[in-house]
Amino acid sequence: MEILADHTVLLAIPAFVPALALVGVIVVIAVRDRRSEARDAAADDDIESRSEEKEFQ
């Protein structure tokens, strides 16, 4: 017996494509959020160090 094609893969594509797209969107949002938090923390550290310098002058 010769198997010509396996159509289960073709039937699974409509289920996996939206799931992969959703995972991609979640990853992008998480990466942007972490970068934003890092920028905010760096800015806060910079502001604190400048205020400490002014106190010593």
NUVO-339064 format. One record per residue: residue number from 1; residue in three letters; x, y, z of N, C-alpha, C, O in turn. Coordinates in pm, whole numbers, plus 32768, in hexadecimal, padded with zeros to 4 digits. Atoms other than C-alpha are relative to their C-alpha. Layout:
% NUVO-339064
+-----+---------+------+------+------+------+------+------+------+------+------+------+------+------+
: num : residuo :  nxx :  nyy :  nzz : caxx : cayy : cazz :  cxx :  cyy :  czz :  oxx :  oyy :  ozz :
+-----+---------+------+------+------+------+------+------+------+------+------+------+------+------+
: NUM :     ALA :    X :    Y :    Z :    X :    Y :    Z :    X :    Y :    Z :    X :    Y :    Z :
...
+-----+---------+------+------+------+------+------+------+------+------+------+------+------+------+
END
This chain:
% NUVO-339064
+-----+---------+------+------+------+------+------+------+------+------+------+------+------+------+
: num : residuo :  nxx :  nyy :  nzz : caxx : cayy : cazz :  cxx :  cyy :  czz :  oxx :  oyy :  ozz :
+-----+---------+------+------+------+------+------+------+------+------+------+------+------+------+
:   1 :     MET : 8053 : 7F8C : 8000 : 8000 : 8000 : 8000 : 8059 : 807C : 8000 : 80BD : 8082 : 8048 :
:   2 :     GLU : 7FB2 : 7F86 : 800F : 8082 : 8158 : 7FA1 : 7FB2 : 8077 : 8038 : 7F3F : 808E : 8013 :
:   3 :     ILE : 8040 : 7F89 : 7FC7 : 8033 : 828F : 806A : 8028 : 8077 : 7FAB : 809E : 8094 : 7F9B :
:   4 :     LEU : 7FE5 : 7F8F : 8059 : 8014 : 83BC : 7F86 : 8012 : 8083 : 804C : 806A : 80D2 : 8029 :
:   5 :     ALA : 7FF6 : 7F83 : 7FB5 : 7FDF : 84D5 : 8082 : 7FC4 : 7FEE : 808A : 7F6D : 7F99 : 80A1 :
:   6 :     ASP : 8036 : 8002 : 7F79 : 7F9D : 8513 : 81EF : 7FB8 : 8085 : 8016 : 7FF8 : 80EC : 802B :
:   7 :     HIS : 804F : 7F84 : 7FFA : 7E84 : 8612 : 8205 : 7FEA : 8032 : 808D : 7FB3 : 809E : 80A0 :
:   8 :     THR : 8013 : 7FD1 : 7F77 : 7E84 : 8628 : 837E : 8054 : 807C : 801C : 802D : 80D3 : 806A :
:   9 :     VAL : 7FAC : 7F88 : 7FEF : 7F9F : 8724 : 836A : 7FB9 : 8078 : 7FC3 : 7FB8 : 80E3 : 8000 :
:  10 :     LEU : 8048 : 7F91 : 803E : 7ED5 : 87FB : 827B : 7F88 : 802A : 8053 : 7F66 : 80A0 : 8058 :
:  11 :     LEU : 8072 : 7FDF : 7FAC : 7DAC : 87E8 : 8363 : 802A : 8044 : 8082 : 7FDA : 808C : 80BE :
:  12 :     ALA : 7FD0 : 7FC4 : 7F84 : 7E7F : 8851 : 848D : 8031 : 808F : 7FEF : 8038 : 80DA : 8050 :
:  13 :     ILE : 7FCB : 7F79 : 8019 : 7F08 : 898E : 83E9 : 7FA2 : 806E : 8031 : 7FD2 : 80CB : 8072 :
:  14 :     PRO : 8057 : 7F94 : 7FCE : 7DD1 : 8A63 : 8431 : 7FFC : 800C : 8098 : 7FD9 : 8076 : 80CC :
:  15 :     ALA : 7FFD : 7FFA : 7F6E : 7DF2 : 8A0E : 85A2 : 8085 : 8039 : 8032 : 8086 : 8083 : 8094 :
:  16 :     PHE : 7F7D : 7FD7 : 7FCF : 7F68 : 8A4E : 85C4 : 8028 : 808E : 7FD8 : 806C : 80D1 : 8025 :
:  17 :     VAL : 7FD8 : 7F7A : 802D : 7F90 : 8B90 : 84FC : 7FCE : 806D : 805E : 801F : 80C0 : 8088 :
:  18 :     PRO : 802B : 7F99 : 7FA1 : 7EB3 : 8C68 : 85DE : 8043 : 7FF2 : 808A : 8061 : 8056 : 80CB :
:  19 :     ALA : 7FBF : 8015 : 7F7F : 7F4E : 8BCB : 8713 : 808F : 8035 : 7FFD : 80BB : 8076 : 805D :
:  20 :     LEU : 7F77 : 7FCD : 800C : 80AF : 8C1A : 8699 : 8001 : 8098 : 7FF4 : 8059 : 80DA : 802B :
:  21 :     ALA : 800A : 7F6E : 800B : 8045 : 8D7C : 863D : 7FE6 : 803D : 8089 : 8021 : 80A4 : 80AB :
:  22 :     LEU : 801D : 7FCF : 7F79 : 7FB8 : 8DAD : 879B : 807B : 7FFA : 8059 : 8096 : 8058 : 80A4 :
:  23 :     VAL : 7F84 : 800C : 7FB2 : 80F8 : 8D2F : 883A : 8063 : 806C : 7FD5 : 80A5 : 80A7 : 802B :
:  24 :     GLY : 7FA6 : 7F97 : 8030 : 81BF : 8E1F : 875F : 7FDA : 8089 : 8035 : 8031 : 80D7 : 805D :
:  25 :     VAL : 802F : 7F7F : 7FCC : 80EA : 8F48 : 87CA : 801F : 800B : 8095 : 804B : 8074 : 80C3 :
:  26 :     ILE : 7FE4 : 7FFD : 7F71 : 810F : 8EEC : 8939 : 8095 : 8013 : 801B : 80BA : 805D : 8076 :
:  27 :     VAL : 7F6F : 7FF0 : 7FEF : 8289 : 8ECE : 8916 : 802B : 808F : 7FE2 : 807C : 80C7 : 802C :
:  28 :     VAL : 7FDE : 7F76 : 8023 : 82A1 : 9022 : 886B : 7FD7 : 805F : 8070 : 8024 : 80B8 : 8095 :
:  29 :     ILE : 802F : 7FAA : 7F93 : 81D3 : 90C6 : 897E : 8057 : 7FF0 : 807C : 8079 : 8053 : 80BD :
:  30 :     ALA : 7FAC : 8018 : 7F8A : 82A3 : 9024 : 8A90 : 808A : 803E : 7FEF : 80BF : 8079 : 804E :
:  31 :     VAL : 7F7C : 7FC7 : 8018 : 83EC : 9090 : 89F1 : 7FFA : 8098 : 800A : 8052 : 80D6 : 8047 :
:  32 :     ARG : 800E : 7F6E : 7FF7 : 8373 : 91F8 : 89C8 : 7FED : 802C : 8091 : 8026 : 8092 : 80BA :
:  33 :     ASP : 8019 : 7FDD : 7F75 : 82F9 : 91FD : 8B30 : 8081 : 7FF8 : 8052 : 809C : 8050 : 80A3 :
:  34 :     ARG : 7F81 : 800D : 7FB6 : 8447 : 9181 : 8BB7 : 8062 : 806E : 7FDA : 80A8 : 80A2 : 8030 :
:  35 :     ARG : 7FA7 : 7F93 : 8029 : 8508 : 927F : 8AE8 : 7FD3 : 8083 : 803D : 8026 : 80D4 : 8067 :
:  36 :     SER : 8036 : 7F86 : 7FC5 : 8423 : 9392 : 8B66 : 8023 : 8008 : 8094 : 804B : 8072 : 80C5 :
:  37 :     GLU : 7FDE : 8002 : 7F72 : 8459 : 932A : 8CCF : 8094 : 801B : 8015 : 80BA : 8060 : 8073 :
:  38 :     ALA : 7F70 : 7FEA : 7FF4 : 85D1 : 9325 : 8C9A : 8022 : 8094 : 7FE8 : 8074 : 80CD : 802F :
:  39 :     ARG : 7FEA : 7F71 : 801A : 85C7 : 9484 : 8C04 : 7FD3 : 8055 : 8076 : 8018 : 80B3 : 809D :
:  40 :     ASP : 8034 : 7FB5 : 7F8E : 84F3 : 9504 : 8D25 : 805C : 7FF3 : 8079 : 8075 : 8055 : 80BF :
:  41 :     ALA : 7FA5 : 8015 : 7F90 : 85DD : 946B : 8E26 : 8081 : 804D : 7FEC : 80B6 : 8086 : 804B :
:  42 :     ALA : 7F86 : 7FB5 : 801D : 870C : 9504 : 8D7C : 7FE9 : 8095 : 8011 : 803F : 80DC : 8045 :
:  43 :     ALA : 8020 : 7F72 : 7FF2 : 8662 : 9657 : 8D71 : 7FF1 : 8025 : 8093 : 801F : 8090 : 80BD :
:  44 :     ASP : 800F : 7FE6 : 7F71 : 8606 : 9640 : 8EE2 : 8088 : 8003 : 8046 : 809F : 8057 : 809C :
:  45 :     ASP : 7F7B : 8002 : 7FC5 : 876C : 95E5 : 8F3E : 804D : 807F : 7FDC : 8095 : 80B6 : 802F :
:  46 :     ASP : 7FBD : 7F87 : 802D : 87EC : 970B : 8E72 : 7FCC : 8079 : 804C : 801B : 80CF : 8075 :
:  47 :     ILE : 803B : 7F8F : 7FB7 : 86FC : 97FD : 8F1C : 802F : 7FFE : 8091 : 8050 : 8067 : 80C8 :
:  48 :     GLU : 7FD3 : 800A : 7F75 : 875B : 977C : 9076 : 8092 : 8027 : 800D : 80B6 : 806C : 806C :
:  49 :     SER : 7F72 : 7FDE : 7FF7 : 88D0 : 979B : 902F : 8016 : 8095 : 7FEC : 806F : 80CE : 8029 :
:  50 :     ARG : 7FF3 : 7F70 : 8013 : 88A3 : 9900 : 8FB3 : 7FD3 : 804C : 807C : 8011 : 80B0 : 80A1 :
:  51 :     SER : 802E : 7FBB : 7F87 : 87DE : 9963 : 90E9 : 8064 : 7FF0 : 8071 : 8076 : 804C : 80C0 :
:  52 :     GLU : 7F99 : 8013 : 7F9B : 88EC : 98CD : 91C8 : 8078 : 805A : 7FE6 : 80B4 : 808B : 8045 :
:  53 :     GLU : 7F91 : 7FA8 : 8022 : 89F7 : 9995 : 910F : 7FE1 : 8090 : 8028 : 8039 : 80D7 : 8057 :
:  54 :     LYS : 8028 : 7F78 : 7FDD : 8935 : 9AD8 : 9149 : 8004 : 8014 : 8099 : 8024 : 8081 : 80C8 :
:  55 :     GLU : 7FFE : 7FF5 : 7F6E : 891B : 9A8F : 92C0 : 808D : 8016 : 8033 : 80A2 : 805C : 8096 :
:  56 :     PHE : 7F76 : 7FF5 : 7FD3 : 8A95 : 9A73 : 92DE : 8040 : 8083 : 7FD8 : 80A8 : 80A7 : 800F :
:  57 :     GLN : 7FC0 : 7F83 : 8030 : 8ADB : 9BBB : 922B : 7FE0 : 8073 : 8058 : 800D : 80E3 : 803E :
+-----+---------+------+------+------+------+------+------+------+------+------+------+------+------+
END
